[in-house]
């Protein structure tokens, strides 16, 4: 079975989406699938990194123009039109960008079973922030493609449930397949924790992540725990990072908040090892790879109800779910976790085991195989052929 993945961005800075793609490709390889990835070109450093992560996959890079969601890659579309029939299925990641949208249409029109993964872009929060132009884009391109795709790939039940409000009839063409956990899971050594209560935030610095809300909550936490510290790990736009630093100054947090920048390798391992807890009070989070990383390191998490891993956290009792709109609620969640020594020790034992059982690469690989075999079988049964491009 040969599968083509199409991504709008595979740079390392793209974060969770790139990490999840790597996980899906590795999971597919455990099932003997031949994996190809097509995407706009990235830096030589990022390309080398991706090839190291996916040595058995075939990578296709194409020149592009534009930035953010407005990237175009004509060479990718021409190549896909010519080569689409080589693949048993096309797995297109993302909506609201030309690379993904037009690639999905090419797959559909060329008669290749096309699986679309929305990246969480069908959430109420996402639509509340879309401009009129983006809504028109969705109406003309993405909504018709979603209706004609062979299957829709969601990463959590919560993501699928929220998307169902759009009346596109996902139910009989959808599958929930989470990204696999690819790292190591080890029981946290409580003797190696920081010598003062420490909460780690580790994700992009972006308004969607509600870092401002976390900082306001932190001002309340340190009022009762003046020895507590917050580590903020991640990159973001310079203007936004400066606003965060201004918030720290306004609330007199000074040395109680440390901006670590993007962390990786040994430094990332260190902050996960030494932190007492993890926080991500996002306005919306499709899945939440960083949350999974924290739990795999044995950290209890404090997350908003809009992080779509919340059901996993609740079911396994791995942290606190808080109201993202209320800094006092976030502060209470953080203070409760920091004060609960027995609970933190329990999560240090139970968290890594829960991640291994639920998100193993082999398990996700089997779920992907089921998804692809289903859409290929359905195509064979219906005798699908190339169709004219219409909506």
N, C-alpha and C positions, 0 to 999 in steps of 0.2 A: 504494500500500500504506500503510495507516494502522496505526501501532503505538502501543499504550498501555504505558508503563512505570509500574510502581507501586513506590514506595520508602518504607521506614519512616521515613526521615529524609533530608532534603536540605540540612541546615544545613552551613555551611562547616566547622564544627568536627568534623563526622562524618568528615572526612578522605577517605581513599582511596575508600570506597564512593561518596561524592558525586562525587569527581573522575572515577571510572570511569563513572558514569552520564552525566556530561556528555560524556565521550569517546564512549560508545556512541551517544548521541543525535546528536552531530555526525557520527559515522561514518555513521549511517543517513541523515542528510540528504544526504551525498555521493551516495547511491544514489537520491535523489528520494523518499524515504519521508516521510510526514507523521507527525511525532512528537508525542505527548502524554505528559505526566508528571503523575501523581497522587500526592500526598503530604500528610502532616500539615503544617499551617501552620508557618512559621518566622518569625524576626524580620524586620522591614521591611528591615533592612540586608542580611540573607542573601537575602531574596526579590529585592531589586534586583540583587544580585550574580549570582544564578542567571539572572535574565532577561537580564542582560548577556551571560552565557556562552552562553545558548541563545535568541537573539532570534527564531529561526524556529520554535521549539517552542511548543506550547500548554501552559501550566502550569495545573494545577487544585489549589488548596490547600483544606484542610478543617480545621475546628477539631478539636482533640484533647484528651485528658486522660491523665494519667499521665506517667511518665518512664522513660528508658532503654528496656529491652525490653518494658515494660509499658504502652506507649502504645496507646490505643484511639481510633478515628476513625470513629464511626458514620456521619457524613455522607459520608465517602469510600465506605463499603460500600454505602450506599443509592444514591448516584450511580452506582457501578459496576454495580450490579444493573440499574439503569434504562438505562444507556448502553452496556453491554458489547458489544452487537451492532453498534455503530458501528465497531468495530475489527476489523481482519483478524487480529490476534494480540495477546495480553496478555503482557507480559514482567514477571514479578514477581521482585523482588530481595529476598533474605533469607529466613531461617527463624527459628523460635523467637521470633516476635513476632506479636501479633494483626493488625497492619496487613497484613503480608505473608501470613500464613497464611490469613486469611479472604478476602483478595482473590484468592488463588490458587484457593480453593474456589469463589468466585463465578464466576471465569472458567471453571473446569471445568464447573460445573453449568449455566452459561448457554451452553455449547457453543462458547465461543471458544477457539481453539488457545492454550494457556497454556504459556509457557516459564517455568520456575523456575530461578533462580540462587541457589545456596545460600550465597554469601558465604564459603565456606570453613568453614561451620559443621558440616560432616559429618566433620571431621577427628577423629582419635583424641584429640588434645589437647583439643579442644572438648568431646567427650563425657566425658573424664576429669574435667572440671570442672563438669559439669551436675549439678544437684540431682535428687533423685528426682522432684520436681514437674516439672522441665524434661523429664526423660526420659518421664514420662507424657504431657506435652504433645506431644512428638514422636510418641509412639505413637498418640495419638488424632487428631492433626491433620496434622502435616507428613509423616509416613511415608505415610499413605494418599494425600495429595495428590501426593507425588512419584511414586507408583505410577501415578497417573492423568493426570499432566501430559503434554502433547504432547511436550515435550522438556525436558531438564535442561541448563542452560548452565554449563559449568565454564570457568575462566579459564586453567588449565594442565592438562597431562596428569597431573601429580602429584596435583592435587586430585581428578581423576576416578579415578585408580588407588586413592587412599585411600578414596574413597566407595564403591567397588565391594565392599568388605568387608561392606556392610550388606545385600547380597542383595536389592536393589530392582530389579534388571534395568535398570541405566542404559545398558548398552552399546549397545543398538539405538535408544535415544532420547536420546542425549547428543551434545553438540557442544562443542568447545574453541574459544572465541573470546576472546582476551586483550583487555584494555582498550587502546585505541590511545594512542600518544604524541601529545600535542597541542601540546607546547611546541617551542621552537627547539632545534636541536642545533648546537653550534658547537665547533670544536676548542679545547680549553683552552689558554690562554696560560700556560706554565709560569713566565714572568717575573712574573706577577701573583699567584703563590701566597704564602701567609703566610710570614713570614721564619723560622718555626720549624715543625717537624713537627706537623701539625694534622689531627685526625680529626673528622669531623662525624657526629653522630647527629641525624637529623631525622625525627621521627614523634611520634605521641601518646606521652605519658608514662603508661604502663600496665604492670602486672605482666607481661602477655603478651609485651611487647617485650623483657623481660629486661634492662632498663637497670641493675638491680642487678648482674647478672653482668658487664655491660660495665664498670661502675665498679670492680668487684673486679679485673677484668683490667687496667684502666688503671693501677692501683697497681703491677702488675708491669711494665707497659710503661715507666713513668717511672723505675723503678728502674734501667733501662739507658739510657733516653733522658730525662734530667731536664729537657730543654728542650721536650719534647712537650706539646701541649695538646689537650684534648678539648672540643669545642663540643657542648652538648646543646640542641637546638632542638625545642621542642614544649611543649604544655600538658598538664595532667593534674589529677586531684583534688588539692586542697591537702594532704591527709594523705599521699598517696603522694609528692608532690614533696618534702615535708619529710623523709620517710624517705630519699629519694635524697640530699638535702643532708646528712643525718646520716651517711650512708655516706661521702660525700666527706670530712666532718670526721674520722670514725673512722679513715680510711686516710691522713689527713694530706695530702690532695691539694690543698687550699687553692686557690691561683690556677691550678692545672693543669687545673681543670675549670671551664667557664663555662656557666651556665644562661642561654640566650638568650630563652626564652619562645617563643611562636608567631611564626614569621617568614614574611613574605610580601613580594611586590614587590621593591624594590631590595635590601632586607636579605637576602632569600632568594637573590637572584642573587649577592650578595656572598659569602655563606658557601659557596655551591657553587663559586664562582670561586676562592676563596682556599684552600679545604681541600685537603689532600693526598690524603685517602682518606675513605671512608664506611663506617660500621659499623651493622649491624642484626642482632644475635644473637638474634632472637625465638624464643620457645617454639613459636609457630605463626604463619604469615603467609600469608594467602590472596593469592597473587600477590606484591605488594610494590611498590606504585606509587612509594614513596620510593626504592627501589633503582633503578627505571627512571629516575627523575629524576637520580639521582647518575651513573649510567652515561652518560646523555645529556649531562651536563656534563663528561664525560671523567674521572670519578673511579673508581679501582679500589675494589671493595667487599669488605668482610669480613662475611659473612653466615652464619647457621646453616643447617644442612641442612633445617630446617623452613620456610625461606622458599621459597615454591613457584616463584620465579624461578630457583632454583638451577641447573636444567638449562641455561637460557640463559646464565648466568654461566659455568658449566663449559664449555659448548660453545664459547663465544667467548673463553674464557680472560680474563675480566674481573675476576678477584679470587680470593679464598680462601673456601672453605667450611669452617666450623669447628664443633666440638662445643659446642653451647649450654650444656651442663651443666658444662663444664670451663673455668673462668676462665683457666687456664694455656694451654689451646688457643686461646682467643680472643686472649689476649695475644700468643702466637706468631704468629698470623695477622696481627695489627695490626703487630707489629714487622717482620715479613717484608715487608709491603707498603710501610711507611715507608722501609725500607732499600733498596728496589729502585727506584732512580731510573729505570733503563731501562724497567722494567715500567710504571711510572706514566706515562712519556712515551708508551709504546705504547698504553696504554688511553686516553690523552687523544686519540689519533688514531683508534683502532679503535672505542671505545665509542659515540660519537655515530653513526657510520656503521651499526653493528650495530642500534641502536635504530630508526633510520630504515627500514632494510630489513625488519625483523621486525614492527614495531608501527605502521606508517603508518596514518593515518586511512582512506585509500582502501582499503587491504588489509583492514582490519577491517570496513569498510562492506560489502565484497563478501562476507565471511564471514557477516556478520549477514543479508544478503539471502538467502544460501543456506539459512541456518537457518530463517528465516521462511517462505520459499517451500516448504521441505520440510514444515513442520508444517501449512501451509495446504493443500498438495496432499494430505497424508495425511487431513486432515479431509474434504476433498471426496470422496476415494476411499471413505471409510468411511461417509459420510453421517451424521456425528455430529449428534445433537440434544440438547436440554436433558435432563438426567437428574436424578432425585431425589438429594438429598444423603445419601449413605451411604458407609460406609467398609468 
